[in-house]
């Protein structure tokens, strides 16, 4: 049997894939907290590596209802996919658009 600690964490694998890429790679938990985010996303949001924040706290207030509805539809889709443009607000009040491709992943726990 292999030692699981010998393998890199999923966060390290994803960061390696997206390192230096302009794409905003974000992994959310079921409560929409950012669990893993690439350097591009963390930089524009003002988020520290390893910090856990609510994804909704990064969304511009006029987009919140649209984003909540989209994630609720994904949650109910049993592994669905959705493209969604989201307006974010940076730490200095700047607003910017990000085009995401979201995939709902379900593990053994649901």
C-alpha positions in Angstrom: 0.0 0.0 0.0 1.3 3.5 -0.9 1.8 6.4 1.5 -0.8 9.1 0.6 1.5 11.8 2.0 3.9 11.0 -0.9 1.4 12.4 -3.4 0.9 16.2 -3.9 -2.3 17.7 -2.7 -5.0 18.5 -5.3 -4.3 22.2 -4.5 -0.6 21.8 -5.5 -1.5 19.9 -8.7 -4.0 22.5 -9.8 -1.7 25.4 -8.9 1.1 23.7 -11.0 -1.3 23.4 -14.0 -2.4 27.0 -13.8 0.8 28.7 -12.7 1.5 31.7 -14.8 -1.8 31.3 -16.7 -4.1 34.2 -17.0 -7.2 32.0 -16.4 -9.0 32.3 -13.0 -9.0 28.8 -11.7 -11.3 28.5 -8.6 -12.4 25.5 -6.7 -15.4 26.0 -4.4 -16.9 23.8 -1.7 -20.7 23.2 -1.5 -21.1 26.4 0.6 -19.4 28.4 -2.2 -16.2 29.0 -0.1 -13.1 29.3 -2.2 -11.0 26.2 -1.3 -8.3 26.6 -4.0 -7.6 29.5 -6.3 -5.0 30.2 -8.9 -2.6 33.1 -8.6 -4.4 35.2 -11.2 -7.7 35.0 -9.2 -6.0 35.6 -5.8 -4.1 38.6 -7.2 -7.1 40.5 -8.5 -9.3 39.6 -5.5 -6.6 40.4 -2.9 -6.7 36.9 -1.5 -3.8 35.2 0.3 -2.8 31.7 -0.7 -4.5 29.2 1.7 -7.1 31.8 2.8 -10.7 30.6 2.7 -13.3 33.2 1.7 -16.8 33.2 0.4 -16.9 33.3 -3.4 -20.0 35.4 -3.1 -18.0 38.1 -1.2 -16.0 38.7 -4.3 -19.0 39.1 -6.6 -20.2 42.6 -7.5 -23.5 43.2 -5.7 -25.7 43.6 -8.8 -24.6 40.2 -10.0 -25.3 38.3 -6.7 -28.8 37.1 -7.5 -27.7 35.8 -11.0 -24.8 34.0 -9.4 -26.8 32.5 -6.6 -29.4 31.2 -9.1 -26.7 29.7 -11.3 -25.0 27.9 -8.5 -28.4 26.6 -7.2 -29.1 25.2 -10.6 -25.7 23.5 -10.7 -26.2 22.1 -7.2 -29.5 20.5 -8.4 -28.1 19.2 -11.7 -26.2 16.2 -10.4 -22.9 17.0 -12.1 -24.0 19.7 -14.6 -22.0 22.3 -16.5 -22.6 26.0 -16.9 -20.8 28.9 -18.6 -21.3 32.1 -16.6 -19.9 35.7 -16.8 -19.5 37.1 -13.3 -18.7 40.7 -12.3 -16.2 40.8 -9.4 -15.2 43.6 -7.2 -11.6 43.9 -6.3 -10.2 45.2 -3.0 -9.9 48.7 -4.2 -13.4 48.8 -5.6 -12.5 48.0 -9.2 -15.1 45.9 -11.1 -14.1 43.4 -13.7 -15.8 40.6 -15.6 -14.7 37.0 -15.7 -16.1 34.3 -18.0 -16.2 31.0 -16.1 -16.9 27.5 -17.1 -18.3 25.8 -14.0 -18.7 22.0 -13.5 -20.5 20.6 -10.5 -18.6 17.7 -9.0 -20.2 15.3 -6.6 -18.2 13.0 -4.3 -19.3 9.9 -2.3 -20.8 12.2 0.4 -22.9 14.0 -2.2 
